[in-house]
Amino acid sequence: MTRTPWLAGERGDVPGWVLITLMTAGLVVALWALAGPSLGQVFNQAITRVVSF
């Protein structure tokens, strides 16, 4: 089996991608925990204004 020359030395950095994915997920959860109630309140106010219009 022959490899494509441009892939021959490519092994990837799986642990790096896993770390980046986990850190991104952690940031999303942290931001959601902090901003979730405020965003929910803004959303409910907007829906109330649209429905009462």
ModelCIF file with pLDDT and N, C-alpha, C, O atoms, coordinates in Angstrom:
data_MODEL
#
_entry.id   MODEL 
#
_entity.id                         1 
_entity.type                       polymer 
_entity.pdbx_number_of_molecules   1 
#
_entity_poly.entity_id                      1 
_entity_poly.type                           'polypeptide(L)' 
_entity_poly.nstd_linkage                   no 
_entity_poly.nstd_monomer                   no 
_entity_poly.pdbx_seq_one_letter_code       MTRTPWLAGERGDVPGWVLITLMTAGLVVALWALAGPSLGQVFNQAITRVVSF 
_entity_poly.pdbx_seq_one_letter_code_can   MTRTPWLAGERGDVPGWVLITLMTAGLVVALWALAGPSLGQVFNQAITRVVSF 
_entity_poly.pdbx_strand_id                 A 
#
loop_
_entity_poly_seq.entity_id 
_entity_poly_seq.num 
_entity_poly_seq.mon_id 
_entity_poly_seq.hetero 
1 1  MET n 
1 2  THR n 
1 3  ARG n 
1 4  THR n 
1 5  PRO n 
1 6  TRP n 
1 7  LEU n 
1 8  ALA n 
1 9  GLY n 
1 10 GLU n 
1 11 ARG n 
1 12 GLY n 
1 13 ASP n 
1 14 VAL n 
1 15 PRO n 
1 16 GLY n 
1 17 TRP n 
1 18 VAL n 
1 19 LEU n 
1 20 ILE n 
1 21 THR n 
1 22 LEU n 
1 23 MET n 
1 24 THR n 
1 25 ALA n 
1 26 GLY n 
1 27 LEU n 
1 28 VAL n 
1 29 VAL n 
1 30 ALA n 
1 31 LEU n 
1 32 TRP n 
1 33 ALA n 
1 34 LEU n 
1 35 ALA n 
1 36 GLY n 
1 37 PRO n 
1 38 SER n 
1 39 LEU n 
1 40 GLY n 
1 41 GLN n 
1 42 VAL n 
1 43 PHE n 
1 44 ASN n 
1 45 GLN n 
1 46 ALA n 
1 47 ILE n 
1 48 THR n 
1 49 ARG n 
1 50 VAL n 
1 51 VAL n 
1 52 SER n 
1 53 PHE n 
#
_struct_asym.id          A 
_struct_asym.entity_id   1 
#
loop_
_ma_qa_metric.id 
_ma_qa_metric.mode 
_ma_qa_metric.name 
_ma_qa_metric.software_group_id 
_ma_qa_metric.type 
1 global pLDDT . pLDDT 
2 local  pLDDT . pLDDT 
#
_ma_qa_metric_global.metric_id      1 
_ma_qa_metric_global.metric_value   85.64 
_ma_qa_metric_global.model_id       1 
_ma_qa_metric_global.ordinal_id     1 
#
loop_
_ma_qa_metric_local.label_asym_id 
_ma_qa_metric_local.label_comp_id 
_ma_qa_metric_local.label_seq_id 
_ma_qa_metric_local.metric_id 
_ma_qa_metric_local.metric_value 
_ma_qa_metric_local.model_id 
_ma_qa_metric_local.ordinal_id 
A MET 1  2 54.00 1 1  
A THR 2  2 58.00 1 2  
A ARG 3  2 56.00 1 3  
A THR 4  2 62.00 1 4  
A PRO 5  2 62.00 1 5  
A TRP 6  2 63.00 1 6  
A LEU 7  2 58.00 1 7  
A ALA 8  2 62.00 1 8  
A GLY 9  2 62.00 1 9  
A GLU 10 2 62.00 1 10 
A ARG 11 2 65.00 1 11 
A GLY 12 2 66.00 1 12 
A ASP 13 2 70.00 1 13 
A VAL 14 2 75.00 1 14 
A PRO 15 2 85.00 1 15 
A GLY 16 2 85.00 1 16 
A TRP 17 2 87.00 1 17 
A VAL 18 2 91.00 1 18 
A LEU 19 2 92.00 1 19 
A ILE 20 2 93.00 1 20 
A THR 21 2 94.00 1 21 
A LEU 22 2 96.00 1 22 
A MET 23 2 97.00 1 23 
A THR 24 2 97.00 1 24 
A ALA 25 2 97.00 1 25 
A GLY 26 2 97.00 1 26 
A LEU 27 2 97.00 1 27 
A VAL 28 2 96.00 1 28 
A VAL 29 2 97.00 1 29 
A ALA 30 2 97.00 1 30 
A LEU 31 2 95.00 1 31 
A TRP 32 2 94.00 1 32 
A ALA 33 2 96.00 1 33 
A LEU 34 2 96.00 1 34 
A ALA 35 2 96.00 1 35 
A GLY 36 2 94.00 1 36 
A PRO 37 2 94.00 1 37 
A SER 38 2 95.00 1 38 
A LEU 39 2 94.00 1 39 
A GLY 40 2 94.00 1 40 
A GLN 41 2 96.00 1 41 
A VAL 42 2 96.00 1 42 
A PHE 43 2 96.00 1 43 
A ASN 44 2 96.00 1 44 
A GLN 45 2 96.00 1 45 
A ALA 46 2 96.00 1 46 
A ILE 47 2 96.00 1 47 
A THR 48 2 96.00 1 48 
A ARG 49 2 95.00 1 49 
A VAL 50 2 95.00 1 50 
A VAL 51 2 94.00 1 51 
A SER 52 2 89.00 1 52 
A PHE 53 2 77.00 1 53 
#
loop_
_atom_site.group_PDB 
_atom_site.id 
_atom_site.type_symbol 
_atom_site.label_atom_id 
_atom_site.label_alt_id 
_atom_site.label_comp_id 
_atom_site.label_asym_id 
_atom_site.label_entity_id 
_atom_site.label_seq_id 
_atom_site.pdbx_PDB_ins_code 
_atom_site.Cartn_x 
_atom_site.Cartn_y 
_atom_site.Cartn_z 
_atom_site.occupancy 
_atom_site.B_iso_or_equiv 
_atom_site.pdbx_formal_charge 
_atom_site.auth_seq_id 
_atom_site.auth_comp_id 
_atom_site.auth_asym_id 
_atom_site.auth_atom_id 
_atom_site.pdbx_PDB_model_num 
ATOM 1   N N  . MET A 1 1  ? 0.841   -1.178 0.000  1.00 54.00 ? 1  MET A N  1 
ATOM 2   C CA . MET A 1 1  ? 0.000   0.000  0.000  1.00 54.00 ? 1  MET A CA 1 
ATOM 3   C C  . MET A 1 1  ? 0.885   1.241  0.000  1.00 54.00 ? 1  MET A C  1 
ATOM 4   O O  . MET A 1 1  ? 1.751   1.392  0.861  1.00 54.00 ? 1  MET A O  1 
ATOM 5   N N  . THR A 1 2  ? 0.666   2.122  -0.963 1.00 58.00 ? 2  THR A N  1 
ATOM 6   C CA . THR A 1 2  ? 1.453   3.344  -1.041 1.00 58.00 ? 2  THR A CA 1 
ATOM 7   C C  . THR A 1 2  ? 0.641   4.505  -0.479 1.00 58.00 ? 2  THR A C  1 
ATOM 8   O O  . THR A 1 2  ? -0.577  4.584  -0.639 1.00 58.00 ? 2  THR A O  1 
ATOM 9   N N  . ARG A 1 3  ? 1.355   5.386  0.176  1.00 56.00 ? 3  ARG A N  1 
ATOM 10  C CA . ARG A 1 3  ? 0.691   6.564  0.729  1.00 56.00 ? 3  ARG A CA 1 
ATOM 11  C C  . ARG A 1 3  ? 0.826   7.734  -0.230 1.00 56.00 ? 3  ARG A C  1 
ATOM 12  O O  . ARG A 1 3  ? 1.760   7.817  -1.028 1.00 56.00 ? 3  ARG A O  1 
ATOM 13  N N  . THR A 1 4  ? -0.126  8.621  -0.123 1.00 62.00 ? 4  THR A N  1 
ATOM 14  C CA . THR A 1 4  ? -0.043  9.851  -0.892 1.00 62.00 ? 4  THR A CA 1 
ATOM 15  C C  . THR A 1 4  ? 1.112   10.677 -0.327 1.00 62.00 ? 4  THR A C  1 
ATOM 16  O O  . THR A 1 4  ? 1.211   10.826 0.891  1.00 62.00 ? 4  THR A O  1 
ATOM 17  N N  . PRO A 1 5  ? 1.990   11.219 -1.179 1.00 62.00 ? 5  PRO A N  1 
ATOM 18  C CA . PRO A 1 5  ? 3.176   11.934 -0.681 1.00 62.00 ? 5  PRO A CA 1 
ATOM 19  C C  . PRO A 1 5  ? 2.842   13.063 0.308  1.00 62.00 ? 5  PRO A C  1 
ATOM 20  O O  . PRO A 1 5  ? 3.578   13.261 1.274  1.00 62.00 ? 5  PRO A O  1 
ATOM 21  N N  . TRP A 1 6  ? 1.783   13.781 0.094  1.00 63.00 ? 6  TRP A N  1 
ATOM 22  C CA . TRP A 1 6  ? 1.485   14.897 0.998  1.00 63.00 ? 6  TRP A CA 1 
ATOM 23  C C  . TRP A 1 6  ? 0.916   14.424 2.328  1.00 63.00 ? 6  TRP A C  1 
ATOM 24  O O  . TRP A 1 6  ? 0.803   15.224 3.257  1.00 63.00 ? 6  TRP A O  1 
ATOM 25  N N  . LEU A 1 7  ? 0.551   13.144 2.450  1.00 58.00 ? 7  LEU A N  1 
ATOM 26  C CA . LEU A 1 7  ? 0.082   12.588 3.724  1.00 58.00 ? 7  LEU A CA 1 
ATOM 27  C C  . LEU A 1 7  ? 1.128   11.718 4.405  1.00 58.00 ? 7  LEU A C  1 
ATOM 28  O O  . LEU A 1 7  ? 0.907   11.252 5.523  1.00 58.00 ? 7  LEU A O  1 
ATOM 29  N N  . ALA A 1 8  ? 2.246   11.493 3.759  1.00 62.00 ? 8  ALA A N  1 
ATOM 30  C CA . ALA A 1 8  ? 3.231   10.541 4.272  1.00 62.00 ? 8  ALA A CA 1 
ATOM 31  C C  . ALA A 1 8  ? 3.719   10.910 5.667  1.00 62.00 ? 8  ALA A C  1 
ATOM 32  O O  . ALA A 1 8  ? 3.831   10.028 6.519  1.00 62.00 ? 8  ALA A O  1 
ATOM 33  N N  . GLY A 1 9  ? 4.010   12.173 5.929  1.00 62.00 ? 9  GLY A N  1 
ATOM 34  C CA . GLY A 1 9  ? 4.524   12.569 7.234  1.00 62.00 ? 9  GLY A CA 1 
ATOM 35  C C  . GLY A 1 9  ? 3.466   13.121 8.164  1.00 62.00 ? 9  GLY A C  1 
ATOM 36  O O  . GLY A 1 9  ? 3.793   13.614 9.243  1.00 62.00 ? 9  GLY A O  1 
ATOM 37  N N  . GLU A 1 10 ? 2.230   13.053 7.780  1.00 62.00 ? 10 GLU A N  1 
ATOM 38  C CA . GLU A 1 10 ? 1.139   13.647 8.563  1.00 62.00 ? 10 GLU A CA 1 
ATOM 39  C C  . GLU A 1 10 ? 0.586   12.632 9.555  1.00 62.00 ? 10 GLU A C  1 
ATOM 40  O O  . GLU A 1 10 ? -0.006  11.630 9.153  1.00 62.00 ? 10 GLU A O  1 
ATOM 41  N N  . ARG A 1 11 ? 0.772   12.880 10.829 1.00 65.00 ? 11 ARG A N  1 
ATOM 42  C CA . ARG A 1 11 ? 0.247   11.976 11.843 1.00 65.00 ? 11 ARG A CA 1 
ATOM 43  C C  . ARG A 1 11 ? -0.881  12.625 12.616 1.00 65.00 ? 11 ARG A C  1 
ATOM 44  O O  . ARG A 1 11 ? -1.672  11.926 13.250 1.00 65.00 ? 11 ARG A O  1 
ATOM 45  N N  . GLY A 1 12 ? -0.974  13.945 12.581 1.00 66.00 ? 12 GLY A N  1 
ATOM 46  C CA . GLY A 1 12 ? -2.040  14.633 13.291 1.00 66.00 ? 12 GLY A CA 1 
ATOM 47  C C  . GLY A 1 12 ? -1.681  14.873 14.748 1.00 66.00 ? 12 GLY A C  1 
ATOM 48  O O  . GLY A 1 12 ? -0.701  14.340 15.269 1.00 66.00 ? 12 GLY A O  1 
ATOM 49  N N  . ASP A 1 13 ? -2.495  15.683 15.377 1.00 70.00 ? 13 ASP A N  1 
ATOM 50  C CA . ASP A 1 13 ? -2.283  16.022 16.779 1.00 70.00 ? 13 ASP A CA 1 
ATOM 51  C C  . ASP A 1 13 ? -3.599  15.795 17.509 1.00 70.00 ? 13 ASP A C  1 
ATOM 52  O O  . ASP A 1 13 ? -4.271  16.744 17.912 1.00 70.00 ? 13 ASP A O  1 
ATOM 53  N N  . VAL A 1 14 ? -3.955  14.532 17.674 1.00 75.00 ? 14 VAL A N  1 
ATOM 54  C CA . VAL A 1 14 ? -5.250  14.197 18.286 1.00 75.00 ? 14 VAL A CA 1 
ATOM 55  C C  . VAL A 1 14 ? -5.383  14.746 19.692 1.00 75.00 ? 14 VAL A C  1 
ATOM 56  O O  . VAL A 1 14 ? -6.422  15.334 19.995 1.00 75.00 ? 14 VAL A O  1 
ATOM 57  N N  . PRO A 1 15 ? -4.397  14.594 20.577 1.00 85.00 ? 15 PRO A N  1 
ATOM 58  C CA . PRO A 1 15 ? -4.564  15.148 21.920 1.00 85.00 ? 15 PRO A CA 1 
ATOM 59  C C  . PRO A 1 15 ? -4.775  16.662 21.911 1.00 85.00 ? 15 PRO A C  1 
ATOM 60  O O  . PRO A 1 15 ? -5.517  17.188 22.741 1.00 85.00 ? 15 PRO A O  1 
ATOM 61  N N  . GLY A 1 16 ? -4.135  17.355 20.993 1.00 85.00 ? 16 GLY A N  1 
ATOM 62  C CA . GLY A 1 16 ? -4.322  18.803 20.889 1.00 85.00 ? 16 GLY A CA 1 
ATOM 63  C C  . GLY A 1 16 ? -5.747  19.150 20.511 1.00 85.00 ? 16 GLY A C  1 
ATOM 64  O O  . GLY A 1 16 ? -6.339  20.057 21.095 1.00 85.00 ? 16 GLY A O  1 
ATOM 65  N N  . TRP A 1 17 ? -6.313  18.434 19.529 1.00 87.00 ? 17 TRP A N  1 
ATOM 66  C CA . TRP A 1 17 ? -7.684  18.693 19.110 1.00 87.00 ? 17 TRP A CA 1 
ATOM 67  C C  . TRP A 1 17 ? -8.677  18.338 20.202 1.00 87.00 ? 17 TRP A C  1 
ATOM 68  O O  . TRP A 1 17 ? -9.693  19.013 20.367 1.00 87.00 ? 17 TRP A O  1 
ATOM 69  N N  . VAL A 1 18 ? -8.386  17.278 20.948 1.00 91.00 ? 18 VAL A N  1 
ATOM 70  C CA . VAL A 1 18 ? -9.268  16.903 22.055 1.00 91.00 ? 18 VAL A CA 1 
ATOM 71  C C  . VAL A 1 18 ? -9.249  17.994 23.112 1.00 91.00 ? 18 VAL A C  1 
ATOM 72  O O  . VAL A 1 18 ? -10.298 18.363 23.639 1.00 91.00 ? 18 VAL A O  1 
ATOM 73  N N  . LEU A 1 19 ? -8.076  18.513 23.427 1.00 92.00 ? 19 LEU A N  1 
ATOM 74  C CA . LEU A 1 19 ? -7.950  19.578 24.424 1.00 92.00 ? 19 LEU A CA 1 
ATOM 75  C C  . LEU A 1 19 ? -8.685  20.836 23.972 1.00 92.00 ? 19 LEU A C  1 
ATOM 76  O O  . LEU A 1 19 ? -9.393  21.461 24.761 1.00 92.00 ? 19 LEU A O  1 
ATOM 77  N N  . ILE A 1 20 ? -8.520  21.205 22.710 1.00 93.00 ? 20 ILE A N  1 
ATOM 78  C CA . ILE A 1 20 ? -9.201  22.393 22.184 1.00 93.00 ? 20 ILE A CA 1 
ATOM 79  C C  . ILE A 1 20 ? -10.711 22.204 22.250 1.00 93.00 ? 20 ILE A C  1 
ATOM 80  O O  . ILE A 1 20 ? -11.431 23.127 22.631 1.00 93.00 ? 20 ILE A O  1 
ATOM 81  N N  . THR A 1 21 ? -11.199 21.024 21.887 1.00 94.00 ? 21 THR A N  1 
ATOM 82  C CA . THR A 1 21 ? -12.636 20.749 21.925 1.00 94.00 ? 21 THR A CA 1 
ATOM 83  C C  . THR A 1 21 ? -13.175 20.819 23.342 1.00 94.00 ? 21 THR A C  1 
ATOM 84  O O  . THR A 1 21 ? -14.223 21.419 23.580 1.00 94.00 ? 21 THR A O  1 
ATOM 85  N N  . LEU A 1 22 ? -12.463 20.205 24.290 1.00 96.00 ? 22 LEU A N  1 
ATOM 86  C CA . LEU A 1 22 ? -12.912 20.235 25.681 1.00 96.00 ? 22 LEU A CA 1 
ATOM 87  C C  . LEU A 1 22 ? -12.883 21.647 26.262 1.00 96.00 ? 22 LEU A C  1 
ATOM 88  O O  . LEU A 1 22 ? -13.784 22.031 27.007 1.00 96.00 ? 22 LEU A O  1 
ATOM 89  N N  . MET A 1 23 ? -11.857 22.416 25.924 1.00 97.00 ? 23 MET A N  1 
ATOM 90  C CA . MET A 1 23 ? -11.777 23.794 26.429 1.00 97.00 ? 23 MET A CA 1 
ATOM 91  C C  . MET A 1 23 ? -12.895 24.648 25.841 1.00 97.00 ? 23 MET A C  1 
ATOM 92  O O  . MET A 1 23 ? -13.483 25.470 26.544 1.00 97.00 ? 23 MET A O  1 
ATOM 93  N N  . THR A 1 24 ? -13.189 24.460 24.568 1.00 97.00 ? 24 THR A N  1 
ATOM 94  C CA . THR A 1 24 ? -14.281 25.213 23.939 1.00 97.00 ? 24 THR A CA 1 
ATOM 95  C C  . THR A 1 24 ? -15.612 24.851 24.581 1.00 97.00 ? 24 THR A C  1 
ATOM 96  O O  . THR A 1 24 ? -16.426 25.730 24.866 1.00 97.00 ? 24 THR A O  1 
ATOM 97  N N  . ALA A 1 25 ? -15.834 23.567 24.808 1.00 97.00 ? 25 ALA A N  1 
ATOM 98  C CA . ALA A 1 25 ? -17.074 23.144 25.459 1.00 97.00 ? 25 ALA A CA 1 
ATOM 99  C C  . ALA A 1 25 ? -17.160 23.724 26.867 1.00 97.00 ? 25 ALA A C  1 
ATOM 100 O O  . ALA A 1 25 ? -18.236 24.141 27.296 1.00 97.00 ? 25 ALA A O  1 
ATOM 101 N N  . GLY A 1 26 ? -16.057 23.757 27.584 1.00 97.00 ? 26 GLY A N  1 
ATOM 102 C CA . GLY A 1 26 ? -16.039 24.341 28.921 1.00 97.00 ? 26 GLY A CA 1 
ATOM 103 C C  . GLY A 1 26 ? -16.370 25.825 28.903 1.00 97.00 ? 26 GLY A C  1 
ATOM 104 O O  . GLY A 1 26 ? -17.109 26.308 29.761 1.00 97.00 ? 26 GLY A O  1 
ATOM 105 N N  . LEU A 1 27 ? -15.830 26.548 27.936 1.00 97.00 ? 27 LEU A N  1 
ATOM 106 C CA . LEU A 1 27 ? -16.139 27.977 27.817 1.00 97.00 ? 27 LEU A CA 1 
ATOM 107 C C  . LEU A 1 27 ? -17.609 28.203 27.499 1.00 97.00 ? 27 LEU A C  1 
ATOM 108 O O  . LEU A 1 27 ? -18.230 29.114 28.046 1.00 97.00 ? 27 LEU A O  1 
ATOM 109 N N  . VAL A 1 28 ? -18.168 27.382 26.622 1.00 96.00 ? 28 VAL A N  1 
ATOM 110 C CA . VAL A 1 28 ? -19.584 27.514 26.280 1.00 96.00 ? 28 VAL A CA 1 
ATOM 111 C C  . VAL A 1 28 ? -20.453 27.269 27.511 1.00 96.00 ? 28 VAL A C  1 
ATOM 112 O O  . VAL A 1 28 ? -21.405 28.009 27.761 1.00 96.00 ? 28 VAL A O  1 
ATOM 113 N N  . VAL A 1 29 ? -20.127 26.238 28.273 1.00 97.00 ? 29 VAL A N  1 
ATOM 114 C CA . VAL A 1 29 ? -20.906 25.931 29.477 1.00 97.00 ? 29 VAL A CA 1 
ATOM 115 C C  . VAL A 1 29 ? -20.783 27.061 30.487 1.00 97.00 ? 29 VAL A C  1 
ATOM 116 O O  . VAL A 1 29 ? -21.778 27.451 31.098 1.00 97.00 ? 29 VAL A O  1 
ATOM 117 N N  . ALA A 1 30 ? -19.586 27.591 30.673 1.00 97.00 ? 30 ALA A N  1 
ATOM 118 C CA . ALA A 1 30 ? -19.387 28.685 31.631 1.00 97.00 ? 30 ALA A CA 1 
ATOM 119 C C  . ALA A 1 30 ? -20.151 29.937 31.205 1.00 97.00 ? 30 ALA A C  1 
ATOM 120 O O  . ALA A 1 30 ? -20.815 30.569 32.027 1.00 97.00 ? 30 ALA A O  1 
ATOM 121 N N  . LEU A 1 31 ? -20.061 30.293 29.933 1.00 95.00 ? 31 LEU A N  1 
ATOM 122 C CA . LEU A 1 31 ? -20.785 31.467 29.454 1.00 95.00 ? 31 LEU A CA 1 
ATOM 123 C C  . LEU A 1 31 ? -22.291 31.265 29.546 1.00 95.00 ? 31 LEU A C  1 
ATOM 124 O O  . LEU A 1 31 ? -23.022 32.191 29.895 1.00 95.00 ? 31 LEU A O  1 
ATOM 125 N N  . TRP A 1 32 ? -22.757 30.064 29.236 1.00 94.00 ? 32 TRP A N  1 
ATOM 126 C CA . TRP A 1 32 ? -24.184 29.763 29.311 1.00 94.00 ? 32 TRP A CA 1 
ATOM 127 C C  . TRP A 1 32 ? -24.669 29.888 30.751 1.00 94.00 ? 32 TRP A C  1 
ATOM 128 O O  . TRP A 1 32 ? -25.754 30.411 31.002 1.00 94.00 ? 32 TRP A O  1 
ATOM 129 N N  . ALA A 1 33 ? -23.856 29.403 31.701 1.00 96.00 ? 33 ALA A N  1 
ATOM 130 C CA . ALA A 1 33 ? -24.236 29.473 33.113 1.00 96.00 ? 33 ALA A CA 1 
ATOM 131 C C  . ALA A 1 33 ? -24.320 30.917 33.588 1.00 96.00 ? 33 ALA A C  1 
ATOM 132 O O  . ALA A 1 33 ? -25.193 31.261 34.385 1.00 96.00 ? 33 ALA A O  1 
ATOM 133 N N  . LEU A 1 34 ? -23.419 31.757 33.102 1.00 96.00 ? 34 LEU A N  1 
ATOM 134 C CA . LEU A 1 34 ? -23.409 33.157 33.531 1.00 96.00 ? 34 LEU A CA 1 
ATOM 135 C C  . LEU A 1 34 ? -24.471 33.991 32.823 1.00 96.00 ? 34 LEU A C  1 
ATOM 136 O O  . LEU A 1 34 ? -25.143 34.807 33.455 1.00 96.00 ? 34 LEU A O  1 
ATOM 137 N N  . ALA A 1 35 ? -24.625 33.794 31.530 1.00 96.00 ? 35 ALA A N  1 
ATOM 138 C CA . ALA A 1 35 ? -25.493 34.657 30.731 1.00 96.00 ? 35 ALA A CA 1 
ATOM 139 C C  . ALA A 1 35 ? -26.866 34.056 30.479 1.00 96.00 ? 35 ALA A C  1 
ATOM 140 O O  . ALA A 1 35 ? -27.760 34.763 30.014 1.00 96.00 ? 35 ALA A O  1 
ATOM 141 N N  . GLY A 1 36 ? -27.064 32.779 30.770 1.00 94.00 ? 36 GLY A N  1 
ATOM 142 C CA . GLY A 1 36 ? -28.322 32.104 30.468 1.00 94.00 ? 36 GLY A CA 1 
ATOM 143 C C  . GLY A 1 36 ? -29.548 32.765 31.057 1.00 94.00 ? 36 GLY A C  1 
ATOM 144 O O  . GLY A 1 36 ? -30.503 33.029 30.327 1.00 94.00 ? 36 GLY A O  1 
ATOM 145 N N  . PRO A 1 37 ? -29.558 33.046 32.366 1.00 94.00 ? 37 PRO A N  1 
ATOM 146 C CA . PRO A 1 37 ? -30.746 33.681 32.947 1.00 94.00 ? 37 PRO A CA 1 
ATOM 147 C C  . PRO A 1 37 ? -31.048 35.055 32.335 1.00 94.00 ? 37 PRO A C  1 
ATOM 148 O O  . PRO A 1 37 ? -32.208 35.382 32.083 1.00 94.00 ? 37 PRO A O  1 
ATOM 149 N N  . SER A 1 38 ? -30.012 35.851 32.098 1.00 95.00 ? 38 SER A N  1 
ATOM 150 C CA . SER A 1 38 ? -30.226 37.177 31.503 1.00 95.00 ? 38 SER A CA 1 
ATOM 151 C C  . SER A 1 38 ? -30.758 37.058 30.081 1.00 95.00 ? 38 SER A C  1 
ATOM 152 O O  . SER A 1 38 ? -31.672 37.786 29.693 1.00 95.00 ? 38 SER A O  1 
ATOM 153 N N  . LEU A 1 39 ? -30.193 36.149 29.311 1.00 94.00 ? 39 LEU A N  1 
ATOM 154 C CA . LEU A 1 39 ? -30.662 35.965 27.937 1.00 94.00 ? 39 LEU A CA 1 
ATOM 155 C C  . LEU A 1 39 ? -32.091 35.432 27.916 1.00 94.00 ? 39 LEU A C  1 
ATOM 156 O O  . LEU A 1 39 ? -32.883 35.819 27.057 1.00 94.00 ? 39 LEU A O  1 
ATOM 157 N N  . GLY A 1 40 ? -32.421 34.558 28.844 1.00 94.00 ? 40 GLY A N  1 
ATOM 158 C CA . GLY A 1 40 ? -33.792 34.055 28.933 1.00 94.00 ? 40 GLY A CA 1 
ATOM 159 C C  . GLY A 1 40 ? -34.774 35.163 29.257 1.00 94.00 ? 40 GLY A C  1 
ATOM 160 O O  . GLY A 1 40 ? -35.875 35.204 28.708 1.00 94.00 ? 40 GLY A O  1 
ATOM 161 N N  . GLN A 1 41 ? -34.380 36.059 30.145 1.00 96.00 ? 41 GLN A N  1 
ATOM 162 C CA . GLN A 1 41 ? -35.245 37.182 30.504 1.00 96.00 ? 41 GLN A CA 1 
ATOM 163 C C  . GLN A 1 41 ? -35.440 38.128 29.312 1.00 96.00 ? 41 GLN A C  1 
ATOM 164 O O  . GLN A 1 41 ? -36.554 38.582 29.054 1.00 96.00 ? 41 GLN A O  1 
ATOM 165 N N  . VAL A 1 42 ? -34.367 38.420 28.598 1.00 96.00 ? 42 VAL A N  1 
ATOM 166 C CA . VAL A 1 42 ? -34.458 39.277 27.406 1.00 96.00 ? 42 VAL A CA 1 
ATOM 167 C C  . VAL A 1 42 ? -35.358 38.627 26.362 1.00 96.00 ? 42 VAL A C  1 
ATOM 168 O O  . VAL A 1 42 ? -36.177 39.304 25.741 1.00 96.00 ? 42 VAL A O  1 
ATOM 169 N N  . PHE A 1 43 ? -35.212 37.322 26.165 1.00 96.00 ? 43 PHE A N  1 
ATOM 170 C CA . PHE A 1 43 ? -36.038 36.605 25.201 1.00 96.00 ? 43 PHE A CA 1 
ATOM 171 C C  . PHE A 1 43 ? -37.510 36.670 25.601 1.00 96.00 ? 43 PHE A C  1 
ATOM 172 O O  . PHE A 1 43 ? -38.367 36.937 24.759 1.00 96.00 ? 43 PHE A O  1 
ATOM 173 N N  . ASN A 1 44 ? -37.809 36.430 26.870 1.00 96.00 ? 44 ASN A N  1 
ATOM 174 C CA . ASN A 1 44 ? -39.196 36.475 27.341 1.00 96.00 ? 44 ASN A CA 1 
ATOM 175 C C  . ASN A 1 44 ? -39.790 37.863 27.189 1.00 96.00 ? 44 ASN A C  1 
ATOM 176 O O  . ASN A 1 44 ? -40.957 37.994 26.819 1.00 96.00 ? 44 ASN A O  1 
ATOM 177 N N  . GLN A 1 45 ? -39.025 38.888 27.464 1.00 96.00 ? 45 GLN A N  1 
ATOM 178 C CA . GLN A 1 45 ? -39.516 40.273 27.269 1.00 96.00 ? 45 GLN A CA 1 
ATOM 179 C C  . GLN A 1 45 ? -39.804 40.540 25.801 1.00 96.00 ? 45 GLN A C  1 
ATOM 180 O O  . GLN A 1 45 ? -40.817 41.155 25.467 1.00 96.00 ? 45 GLN A O  1 
ATOM 181 N N  . ALA A 1 46 ? -38.927 40.085 24.929 1.00 96.00 ? 46 ALA A N  1 
ATOM 182 C CA . ALA A 1 46 ? -39.133 40.307 23.498 1.00 96.00 ? 46 ALA A CA 1 
ATOM 183 C C  . ALA A 1 46 ? -40.379 39.582 23.022 1.00 96.00 ? 46 ALA A C  1 
ATOM 184 O O  . ALA A 1 46 ? -41.164 40.149 22.262 1.00 96.00 ? 46 ALA A O  1 
ATOM 185 N N  . ILE A 1 47 ? -40.579 38.346 23.448 1.00 96.00 ? 47 ILE A N  1 
ATOM 186 C CA . ILE A 1 47 ? -41.770 37.595 23.043 1.00 96.00 ? 47 ILE A CA 1 
ATOM 187 C C  . ILE A 1 47 ? -43.036 38.255 23.588 1.00 96.00 ? 47 ILE A C  1 
ATOM 188 O O  . ILE A 1 47 ? -44.051 38.328 22.895 1.00 96.00 ? 47 ILE A O  1 
ATOM 189 N N  . THR A 1 48 ? -42.974 38.725 24.808 1.00 96.00 ? 48 THR A N  1 
ATOM 190 C CA . THR A 1 48 ? -44.135 39.407 25.399 1.00 96.00 ? 48 THR A CA 1 
ATOM 191 C C  . THR A 1 48 ? -44.502 40.656 24.616 1.00 96.00 ? 48 THR A C  1 
ATOM 192 O O  . THR A 1 48 ? -45.678 40.937 24.384 1.00 96.00 ? 48 THR A O  1 
ATOM 193 N N  . ARG A 1 49 ? -43.475 41.407 24.211 1.00 95.00 ? 49 ARG A N  1 
ATOM 194 C CA . ARG A 1 49 ? -43.745 42.632 23.433 1.00 95.00 ? 49 ARG A CA 1 
ATOM 195 C C  . ARG A 1 49 ? -44.319 42.301 22.055 1.00 95.00 ? 49 ARG A C  1 
ATOM 196 O O  . ARG A 1 49 ? -45.205 43.002 21.567 1.00 95.00 ? 49 ARG A O  1 
ATOM 197 N N  . VAL A 1 50 ? -43.824 41.248 21.436 1.00 95.00 ? 50 VAL A N  1 
ATOM 198 C CA . VAL A 1 50 ? -44.324 40.876 20.102 1.00 95.00 ? 50 VAL A CA 1 
ATOM 199 C C  . VAL A 1 50 ? -45.759 40.390 20.210 1.00 95.00 ? 50 VAL A C  1 
ATOM 200 O O  . VAL A 1 50 ? -46.598 40.751 19.385 1.00 95.00 ? 50 VAL A O  1 
ATOM 201 N N  . VAL A 1 51 ? -46.054 39.573 21.221 1.00 94.00 ? 51 VAL A N  1 
ATOM 202 C CA . VAL A 1 51 ? -47.400 39.031 21.368 1.00 94.00 ? 51 VAL A CA 1 
ATOM 203 C C  . VAL A 1 51 ? -48.392 40.151 21.701 1.00 94.00 ? 51 VAL A C  1 
ATOM 204 O O  . VAL A 1 51 ? -49.523 40.131 21.216 1.00 94.00 ? 51 VAL A O  1 
ATOM 205 N N  . SER A 1 52 ? -47.992 41.111 22.508 1.00 89.00 ? 52 SER A N  1 
ATOM 206 C CA . SER A 1 52 ? -48.905 42.183 22.894 1.00 89.00 ? 52 SER A CA 1 
ATOM 207 C C  . SER A 1 52 ? -49.041 43.256 21.813 1.00 89.00 ? 52 SER A C  1 
ATOM 208 O O  . SER A 1 52 ? -49.891 44.138 21.929 1.00 89.00 ? 52 SER A O  1 
ATOM 209 N N  . PHE A 1 53 ? -48.225 43.194 20.778 1.00 77.00 ? 53 PHE A N  1 
ATOM 210 C CA . PHE A 1 53 ? -48.279 44.173 19.693 1.00 77.00 ? 53 PHE A CA 1 
ATOM 211 C C  . PHE A 1 53 ? -49.461 43.884 18.857 1.00 77.00 ? 53 PHE A C  1 
ATOM 212 O O  . PHE A 1 53 ? -49.710 44.585 17.877 1.00 77.00 ? 53 PHE A O  1 
#
